[in-house]
Amino acid sequence: MFDTHVHTTFSTDSKMTLEEALRTAEEKGMGVTLTEHMDLNCRSEGKFVFDIDKYFSEYERFRGPKLLLGIELGLTEEFREENKRIADNNPFDYVIGSIHFLGNYDIYYPEFYDGMSKSEAYREYLLTMKSNICGEKFFDSLGHIDFICRYAPYEDKEIYMEEYGDYVDEVLKALIASNIAMEINTRRLNDRAAVKNLLSIYMRYKALGGEFVTIGSDAHTPKAIGFNYRSAVEIAERASLKAVYFRERKMEYMTY
């Protein structure tokens, strides 16, 4: 059992040490895959990038059955080739591809949403996601399809299939065509409405021919490791999807 989305101090927004991550994972009886942030389109110098050589130099000796070393790449057409070079030329176990920025805007911050309706913002988000999946494959799983739902300022933040199904379908079809897995991110799974809505997306993924999901907490603190893991397993089982993780960029089936 692996939490496949964990950030330590190599990520700009995490203060969790490797020792804390390992200790917590052992206490919870699970392995962890570290996935430090690399967002080349972040306009703040030195933010959300890290020294890959230093990462391996400091952490390689800890890599083993319960600790895998990965990266979370911020998807962007502008830096597609550089992202691919990073993924292909370093000995990562696992590469997540995620949308964190749209154009020059970090969607964590309210400035992106100024003057935009929910439909406009979510349409741009999903279209950008789809366009960054199409093309040569260099990442293993799509991170948190519902990332925008965490931070959007709208009263109802969910991505509903009834409203955005055509755009979601394009994302899911692109994943399936590229043989890229889809993450079940556990961050919002303590919200019953979010669980219900996300289940509809994962069931649609299955209906279109999707098979594989990774499970990740997006932990930035020790207590978040393994957060809502059982809820993610239930989503995978209800949607008849296979939970997997990656070692040396090769898929392995998850055991619980």
Secondary structure per residue as TSV (DSSP state, phi and psi in degrees):
chain	resnum	aa	ss	phi	psi
A	1	M	-	360.0	122.7
A	2	F	E	-124.2	138.0
A	3	D	E	-90.4	112.1
A	4	T	E	-96.5	16.8
A	5	H	E	-147.9	90.2
A	6	V	E	-136.6	136.8
A	7	H	-	-116.5	132.5
A	8	T	-	-113.9	-161.2
A	9	T	T	-66.4	-10.7
A	10	F	T	-72.2	-15.9
A	11	S	S	-92.0	135.3
A	12	T	T	-54.0	-37.3
A	13	D	T	-99.1	17.8
A	14	S	-	-127.6	137.7
A	15	K	-	-111.5	6.6
A	16	M	-	-72.2	128.2
A	17	T	-	-81.6	160.7
A	18	L	H	-59.4	-41.7
A	19	E	H	-61.1	-40.4
A	20	E	H	-65.2	-41.7
A	21	A	H	-63.4	-44.6
A	22	L	H	-66.2	-41.7
A	23	R	H	-64.3	-44.1
A	24	T	H	-66.3	-42.0
A	25	A	H	-61.2	-41.0
A	26	E	H	-64.4	-41.8
A	27	E	H	-61.7	-33.7
A	28	K	H	-92.6	-0.6
A	29	G	T	68.2	39.0
A	30	M	-	-139.9	164.8
A	31	G	E	-96.3	164.9
A	32	V	E	-132.1	145.8
A	33	T	E	-111.5	120.5
A	34	L	E	-79.4	135.5
A	35	T	E	-137.3	77.0
A	36	E	E	-71.0	148.5
A	37	H	E	-71.0	133.3
A	38	M	E	-137.0	93.3
A	39	D	-	-111.3	93.6
A	40	L	T	-67.9	-19.3
A	41	N	T	-91.5	6.4
A	42	C	-	-68.9	127.6
A	43	R	-	-86.2	-4.7
A	44	S	S	-89.3	114.7
A	45	E	T	-57.6	129.7
A	46	G	T	81.6	-2.2
A	47	K	S	-95.4	139.5
A	48	F	S	57.5	33.5
A	49	V	-	-136.4	159.8
A	50	F	-	-150.3	163.1
A	51	D	-	-80.8	105.2
A	52	I	H	-64.9	-41.6
A	53	D	H	-61.4	-40.6
A	54	K	H	-66.3	-38.9
A	55	Y	H	-54.9	-51.6
A	56	F	H	-71.1	-35.8
A	57	S	H	-60.7	-40.3
A	58	E	H	-84.5	-30.9
A	59	Y	H	-106.8	-16.9
A	60	E	G	-56.3	-39.3
A	61	R	G	-67.5	-15.0
A	62	F	G	-94.0	-11.3
A	63	R	-	-65.9	137.0
A	64	G	B	-177.4	-158.2
A	65	P	T	-58.3	-29.7
A	66	K	T	-111.6	0.5
A	67	L	E	-136.7	119.7
A	68	L	E	-117.9	151.3
A	69	L	E	-112.9	115.7
A	70	G	E	-129.0	-164.4
A	71	I	E	-152.8	149.2
A	72	E	E	-112.2	110.1
A	73	L	E	-92.0	129.6
A	74	G	E	-76.5	116.2
A	75	L	-	-73.0	134.0
A	76	T	-	-160.1	133.2
A	77	E	S	-64.0	-33.8
A	78	E	T	-60.1	-37.4
A	79	F	T	-112.9	25.1
A	80	R	H	-56.7	-48.2
A	81	E	H	-66.7	-38.4
A	82	E	H	-67.6	-40.0
A	83	N	H	-60.1	-43.3
A	84	K	H	-62.8	-42.0
A	85	R	H	-61.9	-42.8
A	86	I	H	-61.6	-46.1
A	87	A	H	-65.5	-41.7
A	88	D	H	-83.0	-20.9
A	89	N	T	-110.9	16.5
A	90	N	S	-133.6	150.6
A	91	P	-	-83.8	55.2
A	92	F	-	-73.5	148.6
A	93	D	S	-78.7	-30.3
A	94	Y	E	-156.4	140.7
A	95	V	E	-128.8	120.1
A	96	I	E	-94.8	140.3
A	97	G	E	-110.5	125.7
A	98	S	E	-136.7	151.8
A	99	I	-	-99.3	115.5
A	100	H	-	-118.0	-26.5
A	101	F	E	-122.4	144.3
A	102	L	E	-123.3	112.0
A	103	G	T	64.1	-130.2
A	104	N	T	-91.3	6.5
A	105	Y	E	-106.3	131.3
A	106	D	E	-81.5	120.1
A	107	I	T	-75.2	1.3
A	108	Y	T	-68.9	-30.8
A	109	Y	S	-97.4	148.8
A	110	P	G	-67.5	-17.8
A	111	E	G	-58.7	-33.7
A	112	F	G	-60.6	-34.8
A	113	Y	G	-88.6	-5.1
A	114	D	T	-56.3	123.3
A	115	G	T	75.0	8.0
A	116	M	-	-111.3	137.0
A	117	S	-	-75.2	164.3
A	118	K	H	-58.9	-44.3
A	119	S	H	-62.6	-37.9
A	120	E	H	-66.4	-45.7
A	121	A	H	-65.8	-44.5
A	122	Y	H	-72.0	-33.9
A	123	R	H	-62.9	-46.6
A	124	E	H	-62.4	-41.3
A	125	Y	H	-58.9	-50.1
A	126	L	H	-71.6	-37.4
A	127	L	H	-65.5	-39.7
A	128	T	H	-65.1	-40.7
A	129	M	H	-59.8	-48.0
A	130	K	H	-62.2	-43.3
A	131	S	H	-66.1	-26.5
A	132	N	H	-86.5	-12.1
A	133	I	H	-84.6	-38.3
A	134	C	S	-65.6	141.2
A	135	G	S	115.7	-165.8
A	136	E	S	-69.1	132.7
A	137	K	-	-73.6	132.4
A	138	F	-	-141.5	0.4
A	139	F	-	-127.4	160.3
A	140	D	S	-96.3	-31.1
A	141	S	E	-148.7	144.7
A	142	L	E	-83.3	122.5
A	143	G	-	-78.3	146.7
A	144	H	-	21.3	80.9
A	145	I	T	-57.2	-24.6
A	146	D	T	-98.7	21.7
A	147	F	H	-54.1	-42.2
A	148	I	H	-63.0	-27.1
A	149	C	H	-67.7	-20.6
A	150	R	H	-68.6	-35.7
A	151	Y	H	-122.8	-12.0
A	152	A	-	-60.1	142.9
A	153	P	-	-84.7	4.0
A	154	Y	S	-77.7	151.5
A	155	E	S	-59.9	-43.7
A	156	D	S	-108.7	113.1
A	157	K	-	-96.7	-5.3
A	158	E	-	-72.1	152.9
A	159	I	-	-94.7	100.3
A	160	Y	-	-88.5	134.0
A	161	M	H	-62.4	-32.7
A	162	E	H	-63.5	-29.6
A	163	E	H	-98.4	-38.7
A	164	Y	H	-119.6	15.7
A	165	G	H	-57.1	-39.4
A	166	D	H	-62.0	-40.4
A	167	Y	H	-73.7	-40.4
A	168	V	H	-61.9	-42.3
A	169	D	H	-57.5	-40.2
A	170	E	H	-64.8	-37.6
A	171	V	H	-64.1	-48.6
A	172	L	H	-65.0	-41.7
A	173	K	H	-63.4	-37.7
A	174	A	H	-66.4	-40.0
A	175	L	H	-60.9	-47.8
A	176	I	H	-63.4	-43.9
A	177	A	H	-63.3	-31.1
A	178	S	H	-94.3	1.9
A	179	N	T	57.2	45.1
A	180	I	-	-108.6	133.0
A	181	A	E	-73.7	174.1
A	182	M	E	-128.4	129.9
A	183	E	E	-79.3	139.6
A	184	I	E	-97.7	104.3
A	185	N	E	-87.7	130.1
A	186	T	-	-88.6	-1.2
A	187	R	T	-54.8	-39.9
A	188	R	T	-105.0	12.1
A	189	L	T	-82.2	4.3
A	190	N	T	-87.3	0.0
A	191	D	S	-104.5	115.0
A	192	R	H	-61.6	-36.6
A	193	A	H	-64.8	-40.4
A	194	A	H	-65.1	-42.3
A	195	V	H	-60.1	-47.4
A	196	K	H	-60.2	-43.9
A	197	N	H	-71.1	-42.3
A	198	L	H	-64.4	-36.2
A	199	L	H	-57.9	-39.1
A	200	S	H	-63.6	-34.4
A	201	I	H	-69.5	-44.3
A	202	Y	H	-70.4	-31.8
A	203	M	H	-68.9	-35.6
A	204	R	H	-66.2	-40.0
A	205	Y	H	-56.2	-45.4
A	206	K	H	-63.3	-44.3
A	207	A	H	-61.4	-32.4
A	208	L	T	-81.7	-8.7
A	209	G	T	116.8	5.3
A	210	G	-	-70.1	150.3
A	211	E	-	-128.9	-34.0
A	212	F	E	-121.2	136.0
A	213	V	E	-129.7	145.9
A	214	T	E	-101.8	158.7
A	215	I	E	-122.6	122.7
A	216	G	E	-144.9	141.8
A	217	S	-	-87.9	-18.2
A	218	D	-	60.8	39.7
A	219	A	B	-70.1	133.6
A	220	H	S	-118.6	-2.9
A	221	T	S	-136.2	155.2
A	222	P	G	-57.2	-41.5
A	223	K	G	-66.5	-18.1
A	224	A	G	-82.8	-15.0
A	225	I	T	-61.5	128.9
A	226	G	T	74.6	7.8
A	227	F	T	-58.7	128.5
A	228	N	T	56.5	28.2
A	229	Y	H	-61.5	-42.6
A	230	R	H	-62.2	-35.6
A	231	S	H	-64.5	-37.6
A	232	A	H	-66.7	-40.3
A	233	V	H	-61.2	-41.1
A	234	E	H	-64.0	-39.2
A	235	I	H	-62.3	-46.4
A	236	A	H	-59.6	-43.6
A	237	E	H	-68.3	-42.4
A	238	R	H	-66.5	-30.1
A	239	A	T	-92.0	2.5
A	240	S	T	57.5	43.9
A	241	L	-	-108.4	150.9
A	242	K	E	-94.1	124.0
A	243	A	E	-81.9	131.9
A	244	V	E	-136.3	167.0
A	245	Y	E	-138.9	175.1
A	246	F	E	-125.1	135.8
A	247	R	E	-130.1	124.0
A	248	E	T	55.3	37.5
A	249	R	T	65.6	16.3
A	250	K	E	-112.9	136.7
A	251	M	E	-73.6	135.2
A	252	E	E	-130.1	146.0
A	253	Y	E	-77.3	140.4
A	254	M	-	-77.5	140.0
A	255	T	-	-117.0	147.0
A	256	Y	-	-109.7	360.0
